[in-house]
Amino acid sequence: MSVAPATAADLVSHIYDLQRALRCVTMINVKGQDTGIALQGVLKFIGEGETRAAHLAERLGVSAPVLSRHVAELADAGLVLRMPDPDDGRAQLLALSPRGKEKLAELVRHRAETLQAYLSDWNEDDAVATAAMLNKLTASLKNSIRARAAGTTTEQKNAGVH
């Protein structure tokens, strides 16, 4: 059974509220850090595994020049390594340096401690259930985006587009 329009609208409103709250928390946590929010995001994605710059730009939803500036700043700080892709000499592979891995671990630890403090009135079951629901929501949105990009959504099939 699908979600009712009013429920979807309510969920959108809650997601916007969550985004605003996260932005506020993130801005507070970035003060005094040597890497800003955007750089921390790039660092996190590179930390998921060695990747091509073009693929990373696509995943982050940024242009190649924007990503290039972020990567240059992270590389200058000694946090990211750029290596030629052995499969394509024109492409670069990005990976965290040992210092970058330490920095990412520090950022993750700091964010977790901050969130833990903000959720002091929650219990473990609430946090686990919320994490599961957020994971389900994220997976559904990602799958819908991929299906739409591949041209395989139900709406497109019903419209006669294959």
C-alpha positions as CSV (number, residue, x, y, z in Angstrom):
1,M,0.0,0.0,0.0
2,S,1.3,3.4,-0.8
3,V,1.7,6.4,1.4
4,A,-1.2,8.8,1.5
5,P,-0.7,12.4,0.1
6,A,-1.2,14.0,3.5
7,T,1.3,11.6,5.1
8,A,3.8,12.3,2.4
9,A,3.4,16.1,2.9
10,D,3.8,15.7,6.6
11,L,6.9,13.6,6.1
12,V,8.4,16.2,3.8
13,S,7.7,18.9,6.5
14,H,9.5,16.7,9.1
15,I,12.4,16.1,6.8
16,Y,12.8,19.9,6.2
17,D,12.7,20.5,9.9
18,L,15.4,17.8,10.4
19,Q,17.6,19.3,7.7
20,R,17.4,22.7,9.4
21,A,18.2,21.2,12.8
22,L,21.1,19.3,11.4
23,R,22.4,22.4,9.6
24,C,22.3,24.3,12.9
25,V,24.1,21.4,14.8
26,T,26.7,21.1,12.1
27,M,27.4,24.8,12.0
28,I,28.0,24.8,15.8
29,N,30.3,21.8,15.4
30,V,32.3,23.2,12.6
31,K,33.4,26.3,14.6
32,G,37.1,25.9,15.4
33,Q,37.5,23.0,12.9
34,D,40.2,23.3,10.2
35,T,37.8,21.7,7.7
36,G,34.4,23.1,6.8
37,I,31.2,21.2,6.2
38,A,31.8,20.6,2.5
39,L,35.3,19.4,3.0
40,Q,34.2,17.1,5.7
41,G,31.6,15.6,3.4
42,V,34.2,15.0,0.7
43,L,36.5,13.4,3.3
44,K,33.7,11.1,4.4
45,F,32.9,9.9,0.9
46,I,36.6,9.4,0.0
47,G,36.9,7.5,3.3
48,E,34.4,4.9,2.0
49,G,37.0,3.7,-0.4
50,E,39.4,4.6,-3.2
51,T,37.4,6.2,-5.9
52,R,37.7,8.2,-9.2
53,A,37.2,11.9,-8.9
54,A,34.5,11.9,-11.6
55,H,32.5,9.2,-9.7
56,L,32.8,11.1,-6.4
57,A,31.6,14.3,-8.0
58,E,28.5,12.5,-9.3
59,R,27.8,10.9,-5.9
60,L,28.2,14.3,-4.2
61,G,26.1,16.1,-6.8
62,V,28.7,18.7,-7.5
63,S,30.5,19.7,-10.6
64,A,34.0,18.5,-11.4
65,P,35.6,22.0,-10.8
66,V,33.9,22.3,-7.4
67,L,35.2,18.8,-6.4
68,S,38.6,19.6,-7.8
69,R,38.9,22.6,-5.5
70,H,37.8,20.6,-2.5
71,V,40.2,17.8,-3.3
72,A,43.1,20.2,-3.8
73,E,42.4,21.8,-0.4
74,L,42.3,18.4,1.3
75,A,45.4,17.2,-0.6
76,D,47.3,20.4,0.4
77,A,46.3,19.7,4.0
78,G,47.8,16.2,3.6
79,L,44.4,14.5,4.1
80,V,43.9,13.1,0.6
81,L,46.1,11.3,-1.9
82,R,45.7,11.7,-5.6
83,M,47.0,8.8,-7.8
84,P,46.7,8.1,-11.5
85,D,44.1,5.5,-12.3
86,P,45.9,2.4,-13.6
87,D,42.8,1.6,-15.8
88,D,42.6,5.1,-17.3
89,G,45.6,7.4,-17.4
90,R,43.4,10.5,-17.7
91,A,41.5,9.8,-14.5
92,Q,42.6,10.1,-10.9
93,L,42.0,7.9,-7.9
94,L,41.4,9.5,-4.6
95,A,42.1,7.9,-1.2
96,L,42.6,9.1,2.3
97,S,46.2,9.5,3.6
98,P,47.0,8.1,7.0
99,R,46.5,11.6,8.3
100,G,43.2,11.8,6.5
101,K,42.0,8.6,8.1
102,E,42.9,9.9,11.5
103,K,41.0,13.2,10.7
104,L,37.9,11.4,9.5
105,A,37.9,9.2,12.6
106,E,38.2,12.3,14.8
107,L,35.3,14.0,13.0
108,V,33.1,10.9,13.2
109,R,33.9,10.5,16.9
110,H,33.3,14.2,17.6
111,R,29.9,14.2,15.8
112,A,28.8,11.0,17.6
113,E,29.7,12.5,21.0
114,T,27.8,15.7,20.1
115,L,24.8,13.8,19.0
116,Q,24.9,11.5,22.0
117,A,24.9,14.6,24.2
118,Y,21.9,16.1,22.3
119,L,20.0,12.9,22.6
120,S,20.5,12.5,26.3
121,D,16.8,12.1,26.8
122,W,16.6,9.2,24.4
123,N,17.0,5.6,25.2
124,E,19.0,3.0,23.1
125,D,15.8,1.5,21.6
126,D,14.6,4.9,20.3
127,A,18.0,5.6,18.7
128,V,18.2,2.1,17.1
129,A,14.6,2.4,15.8
130,T,15.3,5.9,14.4
131,A,18.5,4.7,12.7
132,A,16.6,1.8,11.1
133,M,13.9,4.1,9.8
134,L,16.3,6.7,8.5
135,N,18.2,3.9,6.8
136,K,15.0,2.6,5.2
137,L,14.1,6.1,4.0
138,T,17.5,6.8,2.6
139,A,17.5,3.4,0.8
140,S,14.1,4.1,-0.7
141,L,15.1,7.5,-1.9
142,K,18.3,6.3,-3.4
143,N,16.6,3.4,-5.2
144,S,13.9,5.7,-6.6
145,I,16.6,8.2,-7.8
146,R,18.5,5.3,-9.5
147,A,15.4,3.9,-11.0
148,R,14.3,7.3,-12.4
149,A,17.8,7.9,-13.8
150,A,17.8,4.5,-15.4
151,G,14.3,5.1,-16.8
152,T,12.6,2.2,-15.0
153,T,10.1,3.9,-12.7
154,T,6.5,2.7,-12.7
155,E,5.3,6.1,-13.8
156,Q,7.5,6.0,-16.9
157,K,6.4,2.4,-17.7
158,N,2.7,3.4,-17.3
159,A,3.3,6.4,-19.6
160,G,4.7,4.0,-22.3
161,V,8.3,5.1,-21.8
162,H,10.7,2.2,-21.7
